[in-house]
Amino acid sequence: MPSNPIEILLDIARRRYPDVDITVNFSNGEFDSEGGLDYGACLMRYPVKSALIQLELNQPLGEVPDTLAHELAHIKTFYENPKVQPHGKEFKAEFSSIAKEYNAMAKDINENDWDGDWGDELLYIRVYTSKRKGKKALNKVNVV
């Protein structure tokens, strides 16, 4: 059983995208698009056989699961249709599906199973809702 947020998300990705070789690297300050620092990037070519996900090393720890789930959602949307909008309805549906699966798995892990560096809090991912624009805040929930 995965014991930290990254392992949970990579486990989900392996089951969802078994034909795609996924590599995750951490980088320091390399992502700057449209004048702002991004927390991650997903690099791939069509047809998708491999994907390189790069995550910003200096992002807040609580943002790592959200960022990784975001980048993983790009794999399916691009895999199925390389001309789809990068953050369109297909992306939002896949991101929300990943987030819900992650949140369910994270809830099942108790405090003693988390790797030490993640602290005593479960890190939940915010989920897109159809009623409002943006994301519904779940953020951090203390482990009981």
N, C-alpha and C positions, 0 to 999 in steps of 0.2 A: 504494500500500500504506500502511495506517495506520502512523504512526511513534511513537505513544505509547499508553498504556493507555486513555485516554478515547476516542481515535479508533478503536481496535480495538473497544471495546464499542459505540460508536455505529454502526460499520459492521455489526456483528452485529445490532443492533436494527433498522437500516434494512432488512436482508434478512428478518428474522423478522416484523416488523410494518410492512410497506410501506404500509398504509392509515392508519397512526397518525402524526400530526405530533408529534414529540418535541422538547421544549425542555429544556435542562439549564442551571440557574442555580446559582451558588454564593452562599450566604448566610452571615452571621456570627452564630451563636448564636441562631437563631430557632426551633430545634426542641427542644421540651421536653415530653416526654409521660411521664406516670406518674412524675414526679419525677426523671427522668434525661434527659440530653442525647442526642438521636438524631443520627446522622450524615447522615440524609437523609429525604426524603419524596417520594412520587409522588402527584400530584393529578390526578384525572381523573373524568369523569362517564360514565355509561352512556347510550347506546352510545358506546364509546370511539372518538373521532375525533382527539383530541389528548391529550397527557399532558405535564404540567409536572413535571419532576424537579428538586428542590432539594437540593443537597448542602451540608453544613456546611463552610465554608471552613477552619476551624481543626482539622479532623480530621487524624490522622497521614497523611502522604502514602501510606504503604503500605496504608491502609484505603480509599482512594478507589476503586480498581477493584472491590473487594468490595462497597462501598456502592452504586456505580452499577449493578453487576450485580443486586444485591438489588432495587433500585427498578425496574429494567427487567423483572425477573421478575413483578412485580405487574401489568404491562401485560397480558401474555398471560392470566394467571389471571382478571383482572377482565374482560377483553375477552370471554373465552369464557363466563364465568359470574359475574355480579356478586354472587352470594350465596355464593360459595366462601369458605372460611376464608382469611384473609389470609396465613397462614403454614402452610397445610395441605399435604397430599401433592402437590397440583397445583403449588403454589408451589415446593416443594422440588425437584420434578422439573424444572421450568422453570429454576430457579436453577442446578441442577447441570448442565443441558444448556448453558446460557450459559457457565458457568464452564469446562466442558471445552472448548468451542469457543474461548473466550478463551485458555485455557492453551496450546492447540495453536498458535494464531496467535502468541502471545507468544514461544513457544519458537523459532519460525521467524525471529524478528527478532534480528539480532545487535546487539552493543553499539553499533556505529557508526550504526545506524538509529534509535536512541532519541533523542527530543528531549532536549536537555541538562538540563532541570530535573528529569528523572526519575532522574538519577544513572546508576550503572553496574550496577544490578541490575534483573533482570526482576521484575516484581511479579505473582506468581501468586495466583489466587483459591482459597480453600478450597472444597472440594466436599462436599456432603452425602453421607453414605454410608448405606446401608440397614442395616448391621450395628450401628451405634452411633448414639445420639442425638447431635446436634450436628454439627460439621463436622470433616472430616479436615484436619489442618493441612498446608498446602503453603507458605504464607507467601512469603518471599523466597528466590530462588535466584540465586546469582551467575552472571553471564554469563561463559562461558569464552572 
